[in-house]
Structure formats: structure tokens, C-alpha cells
């Protein structure tokens, strides 16, 4: 009966998501159906979810979302792109590397893949096309690079994953850095390799060393306050000056004077619009979280995680085979739902499995980060990839080819390395936080 109920609910949720019903309501309907089928009382499950949503630690979520929304309107993204362009923009394919690195840097101050696409993609896709890049390639590069915002801290999906799992947010932030840096470097190398024989690309003329140094110095000065922000937040978290929630508040407060008085991208009107966008995004995420927490509580009561653990054990008790199956499940989850929902589902369904098999929970956070990022740009659903297509004004057939090349030769190897070499992801959490 449990297997039938779970299959029916998951099938319904997938159909609703594919029918473009909002993810929060899809899981709400599925969760209600699961509660009814298992005979549980909704009145018993709702207070627990309400209490978790109202927790102090979760306050970091709307604060980071609001800060990221304000950053997009403040001019911070423009300064970051200008700075990176001064470093690598004069090489053939340099503008593509600028796009990759800018997505990583924007992730360090917003924590959202969708925000990276909106802020960086809207600027870089037209610039790449103007310099001779195929529009489909430029769109694919932005879509694939947007997942870096999920890996470079502060990452909103990692905040949700950590809070749902009951593990350290700061440790999850540190665990995903290796995967984020690895994918950034790999994408930059692949970009130069893929474009080496493209004749249509124009390159800015070379200048002398003195002129280049002046250009870098000028762009660094203009981007100083944008580049300072991640150092303030992450330095404050890992030095113990403030918690991740307090860091989110600092980010929000820091953005306002920088946006109004230094970069002057914020006005009363753009600030109001950014706040409204941030509030809408926060409401959508909290709705998803609330319904998933109700469903998760019902699943725990019905021992779904334990059943899943036993099922995987019956397939194989080999740790490496288990990790392979978990990777496949995470990619499938990422293909179907957004990164926030995927993080919650991973914490609910798979955390008990990895603990049972002796996989370090912080290492699992790194595995979740790289796999959900891969799922979010892998068709058929690929929510971040389709958003990039909308920004680039391209249909899927124009950018699916370069997307798959970046996935196969860039992201997939990173997933394998992060999964099977845990010490690489655990090095920074051990160094700064002393975890076992």
C-alpha cells in the first residue's frame, strides 16, 4: 500500500510540474494526497512545518534573496563584469571566460542561479553576439555557468539543504567551493578550446603592459565595493563574527548605500521593484518549503527513507555503486524541479541513506550541489537552461548542442571527482571548522 501511495503521489507531482503548475502547489497537492492515502492527520503535520518555516536560521533565506534582488538593480553586476573583462577580455574567447567567471562571482554575492542568468546573461549574451559568438553558444554558456551560483557560497539551495538536514550551513558553504572552482576552471578551458577555430569572433586589440595594468587598476577601483562584499560576508561567518543569518542581514544593509550612493544604480523606483521581486521569490520558495516539510514529515512517519535505504541495499551494498545510484537520483530530481525543491527532497529522502552507509553528511552536501546543478541544465525539464534560453531569445535546438558538450566534458567529470574523492570537498570544512 505504501509503495502504491508513494508511486501515485510522485507520478502526480511530476505530471503537475510538467504541466507547468507552480512547484509549490504541485507538492502541496501531492503532499495532501499522500497524507490522505496514508491516513495521517493534516492538523498534526502542519504545526511542525509552520514551526520550521518560522525558525530564526531560515531568516537567512529571504534576506539573501532580497539582497540579491537589490544587487541586480544596483550596478554591482556591471562592475564585476567590467573587472573580469579587464583581466581576460583581450584573448580570443575571453568574453566567454568573462561570462563564466562573472556567474561565479555573482553567485558569491547572490546565491541564486536564476539571479545570475538575469543579471549576467542579459548583459553578456548581447555582448558576445556583437563580438561574433554564435547566439546559441552564448546562451548555452550562460545557462551552464549559472549553476556556479549554486556552488559558490553563499548558496541559497545549500542554506535550505543544511536547515532541512540539521547540519552546519557554514560547513555546506565550504564543501561546495571545490566543485564550484573546478567547474569554473573547466568551463573556461573548454570555452577557449571550443572557440579556437571560430573565425567570426573579434578580439579587442592588444595593448602594452602599462596600459593593461592601468585598465585592470581602473576596473578594480570601480569594482572594489562589489568585490569586497563576499569577503565581508564569508570572512564574518568563518571568523565567528556573525552567523549565516546575520551575514545575510549584513549583505542587505551593505547593498543599500553601495547601490544608492556609490554605484547609483538604485533609485526609489528600482528599489521598490527589486523588493517586490525579492518578496515574490521568497513567497514562492517558502510555499515550496512549507508543503515539502509537511510531505517529508508524513514520509518519515511512514518510514519512506528507511524503505528507500533497504531498497538500495538490496540492489547493492557496495558503497561506490550506491554513490552512483544516488547521483542518478539527484540528477533526475534536478531535471524535474528547481534547485530549492531538489535540495529539500535530497535532504528528506537521501540523507538517511548516506548516513546509513557511512558517507559524510558534509560530503553529501557537495554531491547534492554538483548533481542538482547538473540536473537543472539537463533536458527535458532543465529549469535554469530554459531560463537562459528565454534571456537569449533562442529555441532549445539552437543551444542544446553546446550545452551537452559543456555537460559531458565539464560538469559530468566534476560530479565524478566530487563524488569519489571526498577529501577534496571536506578539506576546507576540516581546515576552518574542524569537522571530523
C-alpha angles and dihedrals in degrees: 000000000000092000091050093048093048093047091048093049095046091046091051092048092050092049092049092049092048088049086057095247106157109272093236093056092042090059091040091057092042092048092050091050091049091050091050094046093049094046096239124149115250089205089062095050102043099065092056092052091045091051092050093048090051095051121126095238092058090059086083089071100065091037093056091043091051092046091050091049091052092046091057090058098038101071094250093122091052091055092048092052092047091051095050091045090056089059104045107003096101095064124088104268089014093128089060090053088048088057094050095047093043090055089052092048092045088051088056090062104031109027093211130111092200090052090051091053092048096045102035101026095053089056103035103042094062090044093051092047090050089055094052103269114143106254092229091054092048090050092049092048092053093046094049093043092051090076088069087076087064092055106037108077138280087053119175093206090052091051090054093043093050094047093047092047095043094236133124116292091203091053091051089051091054095043094060096048094084093053091046094051092044093053091045093055093042094050091049091051092046091048092056091045096049093049099043094104100033104117098189095070116104121209127206111251118266118256133196123275092254092052091046092051090050090050092050091046092051094048091045090054092050092047096041097107092044092051092044093060100075090046091054094048100041094036090053093049098048095040089054095241092125141358124251088261092053089045089057090053090049090051091052094047092045093052095058101062091037091051096043105037109019108033093017094209092126123080129167089264097047090043091054090048092049092049091051091050091048092049092050092049091047092050091050093050094045090050090054091045094048095052093042091052090054090049092045093053090051090048092051091050089051090047093238094152090051090048091050090049092053091046092054091045090054089054095049139335092203109116094216093050089048091053089051091053091047090052091052091049092049093050090050090050091049091050092055105039140025124273095262094052091043091053092053094047091049091052093047101043107025108030092077089051096052092045089052090055096046097252111151111251091223091051087050089055089059090048090051092050097053095040097049089048089054091048092049091061098037117095146260092056103005098159096191093044093053091048089055088050090054092050091046092044092231135133119236096255090063096057106023092088098058089038092059091047091054090046097048098042100029118023101030095055088050090054091053093048094047092046100048101032101055096167090069092060094038096050097087096042089051093046098048104025103027095230117170 
